[in-house]
Each structure stands twice: as structure tokens, then as C-alpha cells.
Amino acid sequence: MSDSRKVSEGVELLSEAKGRMLSEMGKVVVGQERVLTGLLAGVFSRGHCLLVGVPGLAKTLIVRTLSQILDLSFKRIQFTPDLMPSDITGTDVLDESSGRREFRFIRGPVFANIVLADEVNRAPPKTQAALLESMQERQVTVGQETRPLPDPFFVVATQNPIEQEGTYPLPEAQLDRFMLELRVDYPDENEEQKILGLAGGVVPEDPSPILRAEDILRIQRTVDRIVVSPYVLAYTSRLIRATRPLGEGEPAFVSAFVEWGAGPRAGQHLVHAAKALAAMEGRFNVSTSDIRAMAPSVLRHRISTNFQAQAEGVDSTHVINRLLMEVAEPDVSKYEES
């Protein structure tokens, strides 16, 4: 089968399944379609997601339901100050059951397709770092043995933005491993009334599996083959470079408010996420509108604002929204085929 035929069938599979997946998740999760779409984009582009929201907004329920509709193994790790790295990765134990003394590896909860790192900023940096190799290399090294993780593998971490006491902010190196930071907002009035109805005794239906592991791997390969034109790549490069206060023509407000901008990995993640979004909408190539749609989630945790910005109430989201308005697309005539 030709590559174009494989891409066509993969896009058709994904675009048809997207509606069913959102419908099944809607049996349990009220609203939050933007967050659900972002999570699916992360799964299909092999990225990890950070969910940020105050307690009680169903962050854990969202991830658990996602694992059900994708028919994948799921493990939840509650991060606490006394959590140790071996509680995540697993450890070697001395086994004498066979009549001789030997070490046997007990797998930790990271050996699952979907891993929920709940309240990830409650554990100290040493424990947070236990996820780094898993997220980047998709493997775990304990002692002298390196063990591969299941495929597909996807980490979702949650974080409460309002609590500071007893927490350990994620270092920039670890934040950069998350493809998307998704903000979980309060429901609107109609959604809240429906949530209250569920609390009044209405039992939601169990979601049905829509895709299995082999389907997801096939879709991931399809997303890899989605076309990104030089024009779209040029616009993405402009947008990423505009986040950096380098004194090379970036907007004046960036120099005034930004301490550190997004790195090259941010651009890679933005392109991959835009590919997944295009495929979910049944398209075979990425547009600049896909880049703009995914930019806030990809960039907000990769832009560090300075003291002046904090004093004036300007955060990374404000910077990104303004960049999306001010950064112009390239001259299309330079990319037209002769």
C-alpha cells in the first residue's frame, strides 16, 4: 500500500473516531471539550500534557475516562512530599522463593500506557526527575538494567495553580518535556447545572472503547506523515523566535516583559500538535490557523515573564495572545510554485 493511501486511511479513521471519542467522554465529563481535544492531540502526536486547574474540576476523571475510551492500561500516582523515585519506576527486591537468593524487579506504576501524575508539584525535585527519562526516552533505568515502557506511552500531570505552600515548582527542564499545558477552567452555567444533576443521583453511562493500542499506533504514524509546507514552517519559526528577547527585531513588548522565550523544542512540539489537530479535522496538511490554535497550549509554559510583567499583571498567556495578533505571516509569493 502506498504512503498516500496509508495517510488517507489513517486520517479517515481519526476524523471519524474523534466525534465518537468526544461523545463517549461526554457521558462522564461535562463540557471541557477544548481540554479533551488537546489531550487527544497530545496522544496522537506522542506528546505529554500538563493539566492546570483548581481542585474539583474533574482533572483526574478526564484522564481516567480518556484511558477507557482508548482501551489502554492506566495508572494513577498521587505525588506527595514523601514519594520516592522507586515508588514511580519500581525497584529490585531480594527474592528467595526459588530456593536461592536473587534480585527480582518489581515494576512501578510508570509501566502503563497512560500515567497520571496527580499534583506533580507536591513531590520534591528528586522524585519529579524520576519521570524525566520515562517522558523523553520512553524507558526506565534501575540499577544496570534499562527497560522499555509500553507503547503507546503518555504522561498526564496535574497541578493546582493556587497553592504554593508545600509544593515544589517544576523546573524549566521538566516543563519543557510537556508538549501541552492545558488550562482546565470553570464550567459555564448550563454545564454546572448538569454537573449538579449528576450529584443528585443521575448515574452516568460507562464510556465504550473507541480505539485500541494498535489503532493509536497507526494514527500516530499517520500524524507523522501529515504535510507541513515551507510557508507554515516559516510562520512557525517567526512566531517562536518572536518570543525571545534577543534584540533581533522582536516586538517591543517582548523585550519589556519576557525574560526567557521558547526554545527549538517548542517549535517541534507546535508543529507536531498542529499535525494532530489537522488530522483530527480530516485534513492532510497543516495550516497557519492550526499553528495559531495550538500555540497557547504549547508556548505558555515555555515563556518566562520578568518582574515588570508580574507587576503589571502580564503573564505568558497575554504575551502569546499579543504575539498571535502582531506576528505577520510570511510573504506567500516567496513560497508559491513557479
GUTITI-758988 format. One record per residue (C-alpha): x, y, z; residue in three letters. Coordinates in pm, whole numbers. Layout:
# GUTITI-758988
X = X | Y = Y | Z = Z | rest = ALA
...
This chain:
# GUTITI-758988
X = 0 | Y = 0 | Z = 0 | rest = MET
X = 135 | Y = 346 | Z = -93 | rest = SER
X = 216 | Y = 607 | Z = 171 | rest = ASP
X = -55 | Y = 841 | Z = 42 | rest = SER
X = -315 | Y = 562 | Z = 73 | rest = ARG
X = -199 | Y = 487 | Z = 428 | rest = LYS
X = -221 | Y = 855 | Z = 524 | rest = VAL
X = -567 | Y = 885 | Z = 369 | rest = SER
X = -699 | Y = 582 | Z = 558 | rest = GLU
X = -536 | Y = 695 | Z = 883 | rest = GLY
X = -684 | Y = 1045 | Z = 860 | rest = VAL
X = -1024 | Y = 899 | Z = 776 | rest = GLU
X = -1003 | Y = 668 | Z = 1078 | rest = LEU
X = -906 | Y = 952 | Z = 1312 | rest = LEU
X = -1153 | Y = 1212 | Z = 1189 | rest = SER
X = -1437 | Y = 958 | Z = 1211 | rest = GLU
X = -1329 | Y = 843 | Z = 1557 | rest = ALA
X = -1283 | Y = 1193 | Z = 1702 | rest = LYS
X = -1655 | Y = 1267 | Z = 1721 | rest = GLY
X = -1728 | Y = 929 | Z = 1878 | rest = ARG
X = -1448 | Y = 975 | Z = 2133 | rest = MET
X = -1576 | Y = 1317 | Z = 2241 | rest = LEU
X = -1929 | Y = 1177 | Z = 2258 | rest = SER
X = -1823 | Y = 886 | Z = 2479 | rest = GLU
X = -1621 | Y = 1113 | Z = 2708 | rest = MET
X = -1924 | Y = 1343 | Z = 2726 | rest = GLY
X = -2115 | Y = 1062 | Z = 2901 | rest = LYS
X = -1893 | Y = 1115 | Z = 3206 | rest = VAL
X = -1722 | Y = 1454 | Z = 3164 | rest = VAL
X = -1942 | Y = 1761 | Z = 3133 | rest = VAL
X = -1802 | Y = 2026 | Z = 2899 | rest = GLY
X = -1423 | Y = 2078 | Z = 2873 | rest = GLN
X = -1422 | Y = 1993 | Z = 2501 | rest = GLU
X = -1118 | Y = 2216 | Z = 2444 | rest = ARG
X = -921 | Y = 2021 | Z = 2707 | rest = VAL
X = -1037 | Y = 1687 | Z = 2569 | rest = LEU
X = -933 | Y = 1786 | Z = 2216 | rest = THR
X = -592 | Y = 1896 | Z = 2347 | rest = GLY
X = -541 | Y = 1564 | Z = 2524 | rest = LEU
X = -626 | Y = 1373 | Z = 2208 | rest = LEU
X = -383 | Y = 1590 | Z = 2011 | rest = ALA
X = -115 | Y = 1501 | Z = 2266 | rest = GLY
X = -186 | Y = 1128 | Z = 2243 | rest = VAL
X = -181 | Y = 1119 | Z = 1863 | rest = PHE
X = 138 | Y = 1328 | Z = 1837 | rest = SER
X = 324 | Y = 1129 | Z = 2107 | rest = ARG
X = 329 | Y = 1423 | Z = 2348 | rest = GLY
X = 271 | Y = 1459 | Z = 2721 | rest = HIS
X = 26 | Y = 1702 | Z = 2880 | rest = CYS
X = 15 | Y = 1916 | Z = 3192 | rest = LEU
X = -337 | Y = 1991 | Z = 3322 | rest = LEU
X = -355 | Y = 2307 | Z = 3532 | rest = VAL
X = -669 | Y = 2391 | Z = 3728 | rest = GLY
X = -809 | Y = 2443 | Z = 4075 | rest = VAL
X = -937 | Y = 2139 | Z = 4270 | rest = PRO
X = -1274 | Y = 1993 | Z = 4181 | rest = GLY
X = -1270 | Y = 2044 | Z = 3804 | rest = LEU
X = -1257 | Y = 1671 | Z = 3719 | rest = ALA
X = -895 | Y = 1662 | Z = 3602 | rest = LYS
X = -847 | Y = 1306 | Z = 3730 | rest = THR
X = -1183 | Y = 1196 | Z = 3589 | rest = LEU
X = -1091 | Y = 1336 | Z = 3247 | rest = ILE
X = -770 | Y = 1131 | Z = 3230 | rest = VAL
X = -933 | Y = 813 | Z = 3363 | rest = ARG
X = -1213 | Y = 844 | Z = 3106 | rest = THR
X = -957 | Y = 902 | Z = 2830 | rest = LEU
X = -790 | Y = 571 | Z = 2917 | rest = SER
X = -1128 | Y = 396 | Z = 2895 | rest = GLN
X = -1224 | Y = 522 | Z = 2550 | rest = ILE
X = -875 | Y = 439 | Z = 2423 | rest = LEU
X = -882 | Y = 96 | Z = 2591 | rest = ASP
X = -535 | Y = 147 | Z = 2739 | rest = LEU
X = -379 | Y = 50 | Z = 3070 | rest = SER
X = -396 | Y = 333 | Z = 3324 | rest = PHE
X = -207 | Y = 406 | Z = 3646 | rest = LYS
X = -255 | Y = 700 | Z = 3882 | rest = ARG
X = 34 | Y = 819 | Z = 4101 | rest = ILE
X = -53 | Y = 1055 | Z = 4384 | rest = GLN
X = 251 | Y = 1277 | Z = 4429 | rest = PHE
X = 328 | Y = 1358 | Z = 4793 | rest = THR
X = 632 | Y = 1502 | Z = 4973 | rest = PRO
X = 741 | Y = 1155 | Z = 5090 | rest = ASP
X = 710 | Y = 987 | Z = 4749 | rest = LEU
X = 1039 | Y = 827 | Z = 4638 | rest = MET
X = 1166 | Y = 776 | Z = 4281 | rest = PRO
X = 1146 | Y = 399 | Z = 4322 | rest = SER
X = 774 | Y = 437 | Z = 4404 | rest = ASP
X = 734 | Y = 550 | Z = 4043 | rest = ILE
X = 986 | Y = 347 | Z = 3844 | rest = THR
X = 995 | Y = 26 | Z = 4050 | rest = GLY
X = 1278 | Y = -139 | Z = 4237 | rest = THR
X = 1485 | Y = -456 | Z = 4270 | rest = ASP
X = 1387 | Y = -679 | Z = 4565 | rest = VAL
X = 1566 | Y = -982 | Z = 4707 | rest = LEU
X = 1369 | Y = -1294 | Z = 4618 | rest = ASP
X = 1427 | Y = -1626 | Z = 4796 | rest = GLU
X = 1111 | Y = -1805 | Z = 4680 | rest = SER
X = 1301 | Y = -2021 | Z = 4429 | rest = SER
X = 1536 | Y = -2155 | Z = 4696 | rest = GLY
X = 1819 | Y = -1925 | Z = 4603 | rest = ARG
X = 1881 | Y = -1559 | Z = 4670 | rest = ARG
X = 1839 | Y = -1338 | Z = 4363 | rest = GLU
X = 1711 | Y = -994 | Z = 4279 | rest = PHE
X = 1377 | Y = -956 | Z = 4103 | rest = ARG
X = 1248 | Y = -633 | Z = 3956 | rest = PHE
X = 907 | Y = -511 | Z = 4074 | rest = ILE
X = 762 | Y = -276 | Z = 3815 | rest = ARG
X = 636 | Y = 61 | Z = 3929 | rest = GLY
X = 316 | Y = 232 | Z = 3814 | rest = PRO
X = 503 | Y = 411 | Z = 3531 | rest = VAL
X = 476 | Y = 86 | Z = 3333 | rest = PHE
X = 135 | Y = 171 | Z = 3185 | rest = ALA
X = 9 | Y = 325 | Z = 2863 | rest = ASN
X = -139 | Y = 630 | Z = 3038 | rest = ILE
X = 22 | Y = 752 | Z = 3360 | rest = VAL
X = -148 | Y = 1021 | Z = 3568 | rest = LEU
X = 98 | Y = 1215 | Z = 3785 | rest = ALA
X = -157 | Y = 1374 | Z = 4016 | rest = ASP
X = -46 | Y = 1701 | Z = 4181 | rest = GLU
X = 302 | Y = 1655 | Z = 4040 | rest = VAL
X = 437 | Y = 1966 | Z = 4213 | rest = ASN
X = 378 | Y = 1819 | Z = 4561 | rest = ARG
X = 678 | Y = 1586 | Z = 4534 | rest = ALA
X = 1039 | Y = 1709 | Z = 4572 | rest = PRO
X = 1260 | Y = 1759 | Z = 4263 | rest = PRO
X = 1439 | Y = 1424 | Z = 4308 | rest = LYS
X = 1109 | Y = 1241 | Z = 4269 | rest = THR
X = 984 | Y = 1466 | Z = 3990 | rest = GLN
X = 1304 | Y = 1386 | Z = 3800 | rest = ALA
X = 1216 | Y = 1015 | Z = 3805 | rest = ALA
X = 970 | Y = 1094 | Z = 3525 | rest = LEU
X = 1224 | Y = 1267 | Z = 3300 | rest = LEU
X = 1379 | Y = 958 | Z = 3142 | rest = GLU
X = 1036 | Y = 799 | Z = 3105 | rest = SER
X = 893 | Y = 1103 | Z = 2928 | rest = MET
X = 1188 | Y = 1170 | Z = 2699 | rest = GLN
X = 1329 | Y = 823 | Z = 2624 | rest = GLU
X = 1021 | Y = 612 | Z = 2699 | rest = ARG
X = 1228 | Y = 377 | Z = 2911 | rest = GLN
X = 1324 | Y = 324 | Z = 3275 | rest = VAL
X = 1673 | Y = 256 | Z = 3408 | rest = THR
X = 1700 | Y = 94 | Z = 3751 | rest = VAL
X = 2044 | Y = -24 | Z = 3857 | rest = GLY
X = 2220 | Y = -152 | Z = 3547 | rest = GLN
X = 1906 | Y = -254 | Z = 3360 | rest = GLU
X = 1714 | Y = -39 | Z = 3113 | rest = THR
X = 1357 | Y = -147 | Z = 3044 | rest = ARG
X = 1129 | Y = -14 | Z = 2767 | rest = PRO
X = 789 | Y = 128 | Z = 2855 | rest = LEU
X = 466 | Y = 19 | Z = 2687 | rest = PRO
X = 380 | Y = 171 | Z = 2350 | rest = ASP
X = 187 | Y = 395 | Z = 2329 | rest = PRO
X = 306 | Y = 581 | Z = 2640 | rest = PHE
X = 154 | Y = 905 | Z = 2760 | rest = PHE
X = 205 | Y = 1107 | Z = 3080 | rest = VAL
X = -58 | Y = 1348 | Z = 3208 | rest = VAL
X = 39 | Y = 1556 | Z = 3509 | rest = ALA
X = -198 | Y = 1776 | Z = 3708 | rest = THR
X = -111 | Y = 2088 | Z = 3901 | rest = GLN
X = -304 | Y = 2322 | Z = 4128 | rest = ASN
X = -211 | Y = 2683 | Z = 4039 | rest = PRO
X = -332 | Y = 2847 | Z = 4360 | rest = ILE
X = -143 | Y = 2654 | Z = 4628 | rest = GLU
X = 218 | Y = 2747 | Z = 4695 | rest = GLN
X = 283 | Y = 2609 | Z = 5044 | rest = GLU
X = 417 | Y = 2253 | Z = 5047 | rest = GLY
X = 480 | Y = 2249 | Z = 4673 | rest = THR
X = 791 | Y = 2230 | Z = 4456 | rest = TYR
X = 762 | Y = 2423 | Z = 4126 | rest = PRO
X = 858 | Y = 2214 | Z = 3826 | rest = LEU
X = 1199 | Y = 2317 | Z = 3686 | rest = PRO
X = 1211 | Y = 2454 | Z = 3333 | rest = GLU
X = 1382 | Y = 2139 | Z = 3201 | rest = ALA
X = 1090 | Y = 1927 | Z = 3312 | rest = GLN
X = 822 | Y = 2171 | Z = 3199 | rest = LEU
X = 977 | Y = 2161 | Z = 2854 | rest = ASP
X = 910 | Y = 1784 | Z = 2835 | rest = ARG
X = 537 | Y = 1852 | Z = 2834 | rest = PHE
X = 412 | Y = 1919 | Z = 2483 | rest = MET
X = 96 | Y = 2095 | Z = 2602 | rest = LEU
X = -16 | Y = 2285 | Z = 2908 | rest = GLU
X = -395 | Y = 2270 | Z = 2914 | rest = LEU
X = -591 | Y = 2505 | Z = 3140 | rest = ARG
X = -899 | Y = 2344 | Z = 3295 | rest = VAL
X = -1148 | Y = 2627 | Z = 3354 | rest = ASP
X = -1471 | Y = 2654 | Z = 3550 | rest = TYR
X = -1784 | Y = 2524 | Z = 3373 | rest = PRO
X = -2044 | Y = 2763 | Z = 3236 | rest = ASP
X = -2389 | Y = 2790 | Z = 3398 | rest = GLU
X = -2560 | Y = 2519 | Z = 3194 | rest = ASN
X = -2268 | Y = 2279 | Z = 3242 | rest = GLU
X = -2266 | Y = 2342 | Z = 3615 | rest = GLU
X = -2636 | Y = 2264 | Z = 3641 | rest = GLN
X = -2575 | Y = 1936 | Z = 3461 | rest = LYS
X = -2289 | Y = 1854 | Z = 3699 | rest = ILE
X = -2517 | Y = 1921 | Z = 3996 | rest = LEU
X = -2774 | Y = 1688 | Z = 3841 | rest = GLY
X = -2513 | Y = 1412 | Z = 3836 | rest = LEU
X = -2454 | Y = 1473 | Z = 4206 | rest = ALA
X = -2830 | Y = 1438 | Z = 4261 | rest = GLY
X = -2830 | Y = 1069 | Z = 4174 | rest = GLY
X = -2813 | Y = 1051 | Z = 3794 | rest = VAL
X = -2571 | Y = 769 | Z = 3716 | rest = VAL
X = -2365 | Y = 838 | Z = 3401 | rest = PRO
X = -2316 | Y = 566 | Z = 3142 | rest = GLU
X = -1982 | Y = 392 | Z = 3122 | rest = ASP
X = -1787 | Y = 509 | Z = 2816 | rest = PRO
X = -1721 | Y = 249 | Z = 2547 | rest = SER
X = -1376 | Y = 185 | Z = 2399 | rest = PRO
X = -1332 | Y = 352 | Z = 2060 | rest = ILE
X = -966 | Y = 292 | Z = 1973 | rest = LEU
X = -722 | Y = 23 | Z = 2079 | rest = ARG
X = -345 | Y = 39 | Z = 2111 | rest = ALA
X = -282 | Y = -80 | Z = 1756 | rest = GLU
X = -521 | Y = 186 | Z = 1620 | rest = ASP
X = -343 | Y = 459 | Z = 1816 | rest = ILE
X = -2 | Y = 350 | Z = 1689 | rest = LEU
X = -136 | Y = 353 | Z = 1335 | rest = ARG
X = -279 | Y = 703 | Z = 1382 | rest = ILE
X = 49 | Y = 825 | Z = 1531 | rest = GLN
X = 231 | Y = 707 | Z = 1218 | rest = ARG
X = -30 | Y = 886 | Z = 1008 | rest = THR
X = 17 | Y = 1211 | Z = 1201 | rest = VAL
X = 392 | Y = 1186 | Z = 1138 | rest = ASP
X = 319 | Y = 1188 | Z = 762 | rest = ARG
X = 90 | Y = 1494 | Z = 763 | rest = ILE
X = 237 | Y = 1754 | Z = 530 | rest = VAL
X = 374 | Y = 2084 | Z = 661 | rest = VAL
X = 461 | Y = 2333 | Z = 389 | rest = SER
X = 771 | Y = 2558 | Z = 397 | rest = PRO
X = 531 | Y = 2853 | Z = 429 | rest = TYR
X = 378 | Y = 2716 | Z = 751 | rest = VAL
X = 722 | Y = 2625 | Z = 886 | rest = LEU
X = 842 | Y = 2980 | Z = 816 | rest = ALA
X = 546 | Y = 3126 | Z = 1005 | rest = TYR
X = 607 | Y = 2888 | Z = 1297 | rest = THR
X = 972 | Y = 2991 | Z = 1308 | rest = SER
X = 874 | Y = 3359 | Z = 1312 | rest = ARG
X = 633 | Y = 3301 | Z = 1598 | rest = LEU
X = 881 | Y = 3101 | Z = 1808 | rest = ILE
X = 1166 | Y = 3347 | Z = 1755 | rest = ARG
X = 940 | Y = 3639 | Z = 1841 | rest = ALA
X = 902 | Y = 3502 | Z = 2196 | rest = THR
X = 1274 | Y = 3558 | Z = 2266 | rest = ARG
X = 1411 | Y = 3892 | Z = 2392 | rest = PRO
X = 1723 | Y = 3876 | Z = 2175 | rest = LEU
X = 1728 | Y = 4230 | Z = 2042 | rest = GLY
X = 1684 | Y = 4100 | Z = 1686 | rest = GLU
X = 1363 | Y = 4272 | Z = 1588 | rest = GLY
X = 1118 | Y = 4103 | Z = 1824 | rest = GLU
X = 817 | Y = 4314 | Z = 1931 | rest = PRO
X = 898 | Y = 4581 | Z = 2190 | rest = ALA
X = 660 | Y = 4433 | Z = 2449 | rest = PHE
X = 857 | Y = 4105 | Z = 2439 | rest = VAL
X = 1178 | Y = 4286 | Z = 2531 | rest = SER
X = 990 | Y = 4466 | Z = 2808 | rest = ALA
X = 808 | Y = 4170 | Z = 2964 | rest = PHE
X = 984 | Y = 3843 | Z = 2872 | rest = VAL
X = 1290 | Y = 3704 | Z = 3050 | rest = GLU
X = 1321 | Y = 3375 | Z = 2857 | rest = TRP
X = 1146 | Y = 3271 | Z = 2540 | rest = GLY
X = 1059 | Y = 2937 | Z = 2383 | rest = ALA
X = 1335 | Y = 2706 | Z = 2255 | rest = GLY
X = 1357 | Y = 2490 | Z = 1942 | rest = PRO
X = 1175 | Y = 2200 | Z = 2109 | rest = ARG
X = 874 | Y = 2428 | Z = 2143 | rest = ALA
X = 869 | Y = 2475 | Z = 1767 | rest = GLY
X = 889 | Y = 2100 | Z = 1711 | rest = GLN
X = 606 | Y = 2037 | Z = 1955 | rest = HIS
X = 396 | Y = 2311 | Z = 1797 | rest = LEU
X = 431 | Y = 2153 | Z = 1452 | rest = VAL
X = 350 | Y = 1803 | Z = 1585 | rest = HIS
X = 44 | Y = 1925 | Z = 1776 | rest = ALA
X = -79 | Y = 2117 | Z = 1471 | rest = ALA
X = -39 | Y = 1799 | Z = 1261 | rest = LYS
X = -259 | Y = 1607 | Z = 1505 | rest = ALA
X = -522 | Y = 1883 | Z = 1502 | rest = LEU
X = -531 | Y = 1888 | Z = 1122 | rest = ALA
X = -565 | Y = 1509 | Z = 1107 | rest = ALA
X = -847 | Y = 1510 | Z = 1364 | rest = MET
X = -1033 | Y = 1757 | Z = 1141 | rest = GLU
X = -985 | Y = 1533 | Z = 837 | rest = GLY
X = -718 | Y = 1741 | Z = 663 | rest = ARG
X = -395 | Y = 1620 | Z = 508 | rest = PHE
X = -183 | Y = 1930 | Z = 562 | rest = ASN
X = -122 | Y = 2188 | Z = 834 | rest = VAL
X = -239 | Y = 2547 | Z = 802 | rest = SER
X = -125 | Y = 2855 | Z = 990 | rest = THR
X = -461 | Y = 2852 | Z = 1168 | rest = SER
X = -365 | Y = 2512 | Z = 1318 | rest = ASP
X = -41 | Y = 2667 | Z = 1443 | rest = ILE
X = -228 | Y = 2958 | Z = 1600 | rest = ARG
X = -485 | Y = 2726 | Z = 1758 | rest = ALA
X = -220 | Y = 2514 | Z = 1932 | rest = MET
X = 25 | Y = 2796 | Z = 2015 | rest = ALA
X = -118 | Y = 2895 | Z = 2357 | rest = PRO
X = -107 | Y = 2538 | Z = 2491 | rest = SER
X = 241 | Y = 2471 | Z = 2353 | rest = VAL
X = 405 | Y = 2801 | Z = 2449 | rest = LEU
X = 250 | Y = 2924 | Z = 2774 | rest = ARG
X = 470 | Y = 2710 | Z = 3000 | rest = HIS
X = 782 | Y = 2784 | Z = 2794 | rest = ARG
X = 779 | Y = 3163 | Z = 2824 | rest = ILE
X = 911 | Y = 3316 | Z = 3145 | rest = SER
X = 796 | Y = 3671 | Z = 3219 | rest = THR
X = 1007 | Y = 3915 | Z = 3421 | rest = ASN
X = 935 | Y = 4123 | Z = 3730 | rest = PHE
X = 795 | Y = 4415 | Z = 3530 | rest = GLN
X = 539 | Y = 4186 | Z = 3367 | rest = ALA
X = 435 | Y = 4043 | Z = 3703 | rest = GLN
X = 399 | Y = 4394 | Z = 3845 | rest = ALA
X = 171 | Y = 4493 | Z = 3558 | rest = GLU
X = -31 | Y = 4169 | Z = 3564 | rest = GLY
X = 106 | Y = 4041 | Z = 3233 | rest = VAL
X = 154 | Y = 3663 | Z = 3213 | rest = ASP
X = 274 | Y = 3432 | Z = 2937 | rest = SER
X = -80 | Y = 3389 | Z = 2800 | rest = THR
X = -109 | Y = 3766 | Z = 2748 | rest = HIS
X = 226 | Y = 3763 | Z = 2566 | rest = VAL
X = 121 | Y = 3476 | Z = 2337 | rest = ILE
X = -218 | Y = 3629 | Z = 2252 | rest = ASN
X = -50 | Y = 3957 | Z = 2160 | rest = ARG
X = 214 | Y = 3778 | Z = 1951 | rest = LEU
X = -59 | Y = 3594 | Z = 1759 | rest = LEU
X = -207 | Y = 3933 | Z = 1670 | rest = MET
X = 121 | Y = 4105 | Z = 1582 | rest = GLU
X = 341 | Y = 3841 | Z = 1417 | rest = VAL
X = 266 | Y = 3857 | Z = 1046 | rest = ALA
X = 264 | Y = 3559 | Z = 813 | rest = GLU
X = 546 | Y = 3542 | Z = 555 | rest = PRO
X = 508 | Y = 3678 | Z = 205 | rest = ASP
X = 322 | Y = 3398 | Z = 29 | rest = VAL
X = 473 | Y = 3489 | Z = -309 | rest = SER
X = 812 | Y = 3362 | Z = -192 | rest = LYS
X = 667 | Y = 3014 | Z = -143 | rest = TYR
X = 446 | Y = 2982 | Z = -449 | rest = GLU
X = 546 | Y = 2721 | Z = -700 | rest = GLU
X = 661 | Y = 2860 | Z = -1027 | rest = SER
